[in-house]
Amino acid sequence: MNPADVGQAALDAPAASLSLITLFLNAHIVVKCVMLGLGFASIWSWAIIVDKVLLYGRVKRQIDRFEKVFWSGQSLEDLYRSLSSRPASAMAALFVAAMREWKRSFEAGARSPIGLQMRIDRVLDVTIARESERLESRLLFLATVGSAGPFIGLFGTVWGIMTSFQAIAASKNTSLAVVAPGIAEALMATALGLIAAIPAVIAYNKLASSAGKITGRLEGFADEFSAILSRQIDERN
């Protein structure tokens, strides 16, 4: 929008023109792009937050159920047969991967207990890394929005103020009616940046902590199960 037109529109516009919708419609194209980008980032951030909260809750419940069954005294062979086709949880996937390697090695006539133990540990590590990557996927977007959102909003603020000063120069009028729309656009861009960034930062910290706790539980189970299989290997040899 031409600065002269901005100034004239500000002079002629009624007080209601400072509504959020009107400010967006009258904003410069650059400021509009900033607002739309921040709005999309905020919506996508909330979609990720809701998805991760549901996912982590489901994973925790699945882990609790598996641990209850695993430590109930059920035979490892029976548990493996019931889970081998489709592991129901991240911890079940660890169990199945380690048992599969253990059974394949014995069926192939493995003679080195140390080599077998190393292969089982490697399988457990790879499975944990895969599950951890699944848990942490898209969290980087939240971190990016949290760190970049305020700066993008600040860019819109600076551009809005520049437009406001250009309107003043074009209209040769320093009244509040000329200055207010540009400043309001600028502040709106800043507000959107903060609206997008603050929930993203809080959610990232909380979700990253939750993912770390789940990964820690998987690592603890992997160590315990590796010790159990190690005793089994020693008994067979």
N, C-alpha and C positions, 0 to 999 in steps of 0.2 A: 504494500500500500504506500502511495506517495505521502511524504511527510506533510505536505500542504493539506492533502485530503484528511490526514489524521488530525491535524490541528483544527480544520473547519468542522470535522465530524464531532470532535470533542466539544467545540463551542456550541454546536446545535443540538447535541444529544441530551436527552433528559436524564435525570438522576438514576433511573432504572437501568441505564446502559452499563452500570457497573456490576450487573449480575454476572455470575461465573460464565454462563453460556454466552452472553453477549460479549464479554471480554475475550473469550476464545474465538468467537466468530470474527471479531474485529482485530484480532492479533495479527502481527506480521507472520508471513509464511514460515519463517525460521522458528519463531516462537511456537507456532502451531505444531511444527514437526517435533520440537522438543517436548511439548505437552503430550502429543500422541505417543511418542516413544516412551516417555515415562509412564503414561497410563497403561500401555501394553506391558511394560516391564513389571509394573505393580500387579496386574492381573495374572501374568504368568508366574510371578513369585508366589502369589497366594495359591495358585493351582499346584505348584511344587510343594508348598508347605502342607497343604491338606493331604496330598498324595503320600508324602513321607510320614506324616503323623499316622495315617492309617496303616501304611506298610510296616513301620516300626512296631506299632501295637500288635499287628498280626504276627510278625516274626517273633516277638517276645512270647506271645501265647503259644505259638508252635514249639518254641524251644522249651518252654515249661512243660508242655505235654510230652515231648520227646524225652526229656530228662527223667520225668516221672516213670515212663515206660522202661527206659534204659536201666535205671537203678532199681527197678522192681525185682530183679533177679531173673528175668527172662533170658533164655538161651540166645547167645549172639547169633547163632546160625538161624534160629527162628525169626529173630528180629530182622536179620539181613534179608531173608526170603520175603518178608512182608513189606520191606521198603525198597528192595533193589530195583523194582520196575519204575517207581516214581517216588523219590524222597519227598516227604511232606514239609520239610523245613530246612533251613540252612545247616543246622546241627545234624539233621538226618543225612544231608548230603555229605557232610564230613565222614560220618559213620560208614555210609555206603561206599564212598571212594576208598577209604582205608581197608575195609573188609574185602572189597573187590581186588585190590592189589595183593592183599594177604592171601586170598584164595588162589588167585592166578599164579602167584609165585610157588605155592606149595604144589599146585597141580602140575606146574612145569618142572618140579623136582629141584627147587632152589636149595643150594647146599650152604650158602653163606648167610648166617643169621645177621651179621653186621650189614651186609648188602641189602637184605630184606628190610631191616629196620630203617636204613637210610631211604629206601624207596618209599616206605610208608610215610615217613616224616615229610618227604618231598611232596607226596600226594596231598597230605594234610595242609601243607603250606600253600600249595597252589589252589586248593579248594577254598581256603580261608581268604586268599587274595581275591579270588573271583567273587565270593560272597560280599567281601568288603567293598569291592568296586561297585557291585549292584546296590548296596546300601547307600553309598556316597555319591552315586550318579546324580548329576544336576544340582548338587549343592554348590558347585563352583559358580553357577549362575546367580545364586543368592548372594554369594560373597562379592561377585562383580557388581551387582545392583547396589549392594550396600556401600561399596566403596566409590563407585562412579556416579551413582544417582545424584548426590548433592552437587557434584561438579557439573553434571549435565544441566541440572536446574539452575546453577549459577550462570552457566553460559546463556540460558534463556533470559535470566535476570539482566545480565549485561546487555544483551541485544535489545530487550525491552526498554531499558534506560536510554540506550542510544537512540532508539526510535522516538522516545519521548523528547529528548533534546532536539532532534531534527524537527519534530513538530513545533517546538517552541520557536526555533529559528525560522521555519517556514511561515508560521502565522504571525510572527513578531508580537506574540502575546504570552505573557508569563503567568496568566491566571491559572488557578487550580484546575479549571475545566480542561485546559490543554494538557497539563502535566499529569493529572490523575489517571487517565486510561493507560498510558504507557507504563507508569509506575505500578499500577494494579496488575497489568499483564506480567511485569517482571516479578512481582511478588508471588503471583499465581504459579509461575514456573518454578520458583524456589520452593513453594509449598508442595508442589507435586513431586519434586525431587526428594524432599524429606519424607513425604508419604510413602514413596516407593522404597527409600533406603532404610528407614528405621525398622519396619517389620522384617525386612530382609536380613538385616544384621542380627537382630534378636533371634530370628528363626534359625539362621545359619549356626550361631553359637549353640543353641539348644539341640538342633538336629545333629550337628557334628559330634556333640557330647554323647547323644543317644547312640549314634552309629559306633562311636568308640567303645561304649559299654557293651554293645552287642558283640562287636569284634573281640573284645576281651573275654567274653563268655565262651565264644567259639575257640579262642586260643587255649583257654583253660581246659575245655573239654578235650581238645586235640592232645594236649599234654597227658591228660589222664588216660585217654583211650590208647595213646601210643604206649604208655607204660603197661596197660593191660595186654596189648598185643605182644609187647616185648616178653612178658612172662609166658604167654602162650608159645611163642617161638622157642624160648628156652626149654619148656616142657617137651616140645616135639623133638628137640635135638638132645 
